[in-house]
Amino acid sequence: MTANPGGSAAPVAPRRRNALGRIRLGDPVVAVWLAALAITLVGWIVVAADGGEFMTRSTVTGILQNSVALGLVAVGQSVVILTGSLDLSVAYLVSLGTLIAAEMMESGNVVTAVLAVLALSAAVGVANGLIVTGLKVNAFIATLGMAFILRGYIEDSYTGPAGHVPAAFRRLGYDRIGFVPVSVLLLIAVAVVAWLITRRTRVGHHMYATGGDEHAARLSGVRTGRTVVLAHVLCSLCVGAAALFLAARLGAGAPWAGTDARYDLESIAAVVLGGTALAGGRGGVAGTLGGVLVLSVLDSIFNQLAVDPFFKNVVRGVVIIAAVAIYARPRTDRAVKRPRRADGGQAKTSGAPSLRGQEQSA
């Protein structure tokens, strides 16, 4: 209600909030999906100029198929990076997961194999989290050490492919609904669960708070150690899901399944492309999926053009560096020029989701 010059109150029509109005081109999530679209269009033109066909049914299916394993690992990596931690053991955990799954499935017990791989993944996640939080070891060193442990076990126990995946389980790696692989549904399901946990639960708010400022979060009552351990467990479970998919895809366990694909560095690259800050506290799963799509589309374009692997890595490196530089600029500008309140003070900038009275909860 507002007063008119005659003193009577005149009703003011409420402003309607347009959902589209909240979409900002500067948002990293929007930017990375637009970048994926732009790269797809450019690739289509370049491949067509070279005499090939890019946007075919088989090409789209291949891009989606190649996004699944990296997407599962990257979703888990984004969860742990949100807390300010990191996981470099994911590549070897993928390899070991495929070997254990294939060996146990060879006897025909698929359910036991799936549970065993997930249990192993959870155990590795707990170990990583406890080393980081309990022993106060830097996450880079802690998870690198775990990677060496897993590598040593794999090299000592396996000399090549092992086990056999039954045909029924291999359908996860090859079945399609139209041109969409069934495995994409697995990726979507895992991503939705991760998004709900990070954005709609108390634990998710604690993850953002821990990554944003661990000391402040601890003073607010957040059990930061438990939060980091849980993030590592969730990350490793996502890696276990990727191992099961690759076992279905390969038909056997492979000691090099994770390392040849460089899922450790590739997953971090996808997370960074998606706008998640390596320091933690900012980003999310939606942007990470966009980063995975960018990398998958680039790989498909390079393969069709038969680009030299060296040049391929150079282009990928340039894309990652450019993305980080672009994401950093608007954040720096906001830090220097904060909006002024009416009383002359500086307004607080918006950041990660607030704890909303949950600070005293475990």
N, C-alpha and C positions, 0 to 999 in steps of 0.2 A: 504494500500500500504506500502511495506517495501523496503528499499534500499539493493541491493545485493553488494558484494565486488566490482563489476565493476562500481558501481555508478548508474546503471539503476534501475528503480523501478519494482518490481515484485509483481503481484497481490497476495493477500492472500485470500484463500477461506474462506467465512464466516462460522462461527461455527453454526451448527444446534442445536437448543435447543430441547432436548428430554423431553417431558412432564413427562415421567416416571422418569427422572432424578431428578425431583423436589420432588418426594415422598421420605420422610425420615422416617425411622423406629422410630426415636426419636420424631417425631411429635405426640402430644397427640391424634389427630384425627385418624391417622393411627394406633397408639398403641391401642386405645380402640376398634377399629373395628377388629384388629388382636386378641385382647383378647377375644372378643365375639366369633370369629371363633374358637379359641383354647378351650374356655369353652364348646362350642357346641360339638366339637370333643371328649373332655374328658368325657362330660356327656353322649354322645352316647356310649362310651366304658363302662363306669361304669354301666349305666342302662342295657346294653346288658349283662354284667357280672352278674348282679343281676337277670337276666331272663326276663327282660322287653324289650320293643321296644320304642326307643326314636324318631328317625327321621321318624315318620309316618306322614301321611297327616293331621290327626287330631291334632297331637302334634304341628306341625308347625303352623297350623291355630290358635290353642290356644295361642301360644307364640305371634303371631302377634296381635291377639285380645286383649290380656292382655297388650300389649304395647301402645295401642291407648290412653287411658285416661291419663296414666302416661306420655306418650310422649307429649301430648298436654300441660299439666301443666308444664312439664320440659322445653319445648321450650319457654314458656312465662317466666319461672323462669330464664332461661339463658339470656334472653334479659335484664331483670332488674338487674341481677348480673353483667352483663358487665359494667354497670354504677357505680358499687360499692355499690349498694343498695341490698335489699332483700325483700322477701314477705312471711310472715308466715301465712297470712290469706287465702291462697289458698284452704286449706282443707274445711273450713267452707263455703267459697264462692261456692265451688263445690256442697256442700250439699244444700245450699239455692237455687242455680240455678236449681237443679233437682226438688225441691219442686215447685218453681214458674212455671217452664216449664210444669210440669205435671198438675198443677192446671188450668193453662190457656188453655192447650191443651184439657182438659176434656170437654170444651165447643165447641171444634172443630176448634178453631182458631189457627192453627199451626204457621202461619207466625207471628202473633202478639206475640205469646209466645216466638218464637225465638228472635224477636227484643227486647222484654222485658228483656230476660235473658242477652242479649248482652249489653243493656242499663244499667242494674243494674251492670254488671261487669265493664263497663267503669266508672260508677260513683264511685264504690269502688276503682278503680285504681286511679282516680283523687284525691279522698280523701287521699289515702295512699301517693301519690306523694306530695300533698300540705302539709301534716303533716310533711313529711320528709324535704322538701325544705323550706316551709314557716315558720313552727314552730321550725325548726332545731332539730327535735327529731330523735334520732338514728333509722335507718330503722328497726332494730330488735325489738325495743320497740314499734315503731309506728304501724307496721303491726301485732305485737302480740296483741296490744290493739284493733286493728280493728277485729282481730280474736275473741276476747272476746265479742265484740259488736255483731258480727254476731252470735256467739254461744248463747248469751243471747236471741236474737230475735228468733232463731230457737227453743230453749228450752221453751220459753214462748208461742210460737204460734203453735207448733206441738208436738204431742205425739207419732207419728208413721208415716208410709207411708201415702202420700196424693196424690190426683189427679189420673189421668189416661191418659196414652199416647196412641193415636190411632194407629191402626195396620200399617197404611201407614208410620208413622214416625218411628215405631219400626224397620222397614226394615234397617234403618241406623245401628242398633246394631247387626243385624243378617244376612243380605244378604251377599253373597260371589260371587266373580268372580273366578271360579275354587276353589282353596284352599285359596285365598287371600280375607280377609274380606273387604267389601266396606268401612268400617270405616277407614281402613288404607289409603285410598285415601284422606280422610279428613285430617289425620295426615300429609301426604306428602304435601298436598296443604298448610296447615298452616306453616309447616316447611320451604317450599320454599319461602313463602312470608316473613317470619321472616328472612331468610338468605339474601334475596334480600335487605330488609330494613337495616340490620346491615352491610352488606358488599358492597352494591352498591349505597347507598344514602348518602347525606350530613348528614342526621340525624344519620345514622349508624356510620359515622366517628366521629360525636360529642359524641356518646355513648362511643366509645372506648377511645376517648380523656378524657372524664369526668371520666371514671373508671380508666384510667392510671394515671392521675394527675389532679384532679379537679381544683386546684389553677392555674396551668399552662394553663389549658383549658380556664378558665375564663379570664386570662390575654390575651389569644389569641383571645378573642371576642366571645367565645362559651357561649351561655346562658345555663349554666349547670342546673339551676333549671328547666327550661322548658324541657330540655332533660330527666331529671330524672322522671318528671311527665309523659312525653310521654311513657317512658319505663314501668312505672307502669301500664299505661292504656293498652299497648300492652300485658303485662303479664296477666292482668285481663281478657282481651278479649279471650286469649287462654284458660284461666280457664273456661270462659263461654262456649266455644266450647266443652270442656271436660264435663261440666255439661249437655249439650244437648245430647252428646253421651251416657252418663250414664243413663239419663232419658229414652232414646230409648232402652237401654240395659235392664234396670230394669222394664220398663213398668209403673213406678210410681215414684213420688218423695220420697227420703229417707233422713231423717235427719242425718243419719250416712254414707251416700255415700262417702263423702270425708274424714271423720275422721277415719273410720275403715281401709281405705286403706293407711292412713298416707301420703297423697299426699304432705303435707308440707315438711316433712323430706325426703321422697322418691325422690321428684323432685330435692331437693338440692343435694342429693346423686348422682343422675344421672348427674347433671350438673358438679359436681366435678369429677366424673369418666370420663366425656368427656373432661377434661382438662381445663375447664374454671376456672380462678382464682377467689376465693371468694372476693378478694380485688378489682376486676374489671379490665377492660382494656385488658384482654387476654382470648381467647377462642372463642366459637361460637356454632351455632346450630348443625352443622354436628357432632361434638364430643358428644354433648348432646344426640343425637339419638343413637349413639353407646353405651353410658352409659345406656340408657333405655333398649336397647337390652340385654346388659350384665345382668341387674337385672331380666329381664323377663325370660331369659334362665336359670339363677340360680333358680328362683322360680319353673320353670317347672321341672328341675332336682330334686329339693328337694321334690316336690309333688309326683313324680313318685317313689322316693326312700322312701317316707313316713318318711322324716327326722323330728326329734323333732324340734318344732318351736324355742326353745331356741338356739339350735345348728345352726339353719338356720340364726338367727340374728347375732350370733357370726361370722359366715363365711362372711356374708355381711359386717359386721363392719371391719373385717380384710381386705377384698378386697378394701374397700374405703380408709382405712388408707394406705395400700400399694400403691394404685394408687397415692394418694397425695404425698407420699414420693418419688415415682419414678419421678413424674412430677417436683418436686421441685429441684432435684439434678442437672439436666442439666442446669436449669436456674441459679442456684448458681454458677456453674462452669463458665458460660459465663460472669457472673458479675465480677468474680475475674480475669479471663484471657481474656481480650479484645484484639482483633487483633490490631497490630500497623500500623499506616499509614507510608508512606515513609518519612514524615517530623518528625517522632518521636512521634507524638501525638497519642491519643487513638481514634480508629475508633468508630463511633456510632453504637450501636447494633440496629438491626431491631426490631420493636415491632408492635404496633397496626397500622392500616392504617393511613396515614398522612392526615391532614386536606386539603392539596392541595389548598391553597388559599381560603378556605371557612371559615376562622376563624372569619371574620367580619360579617358573615351571621347569621341570627337568628336561 
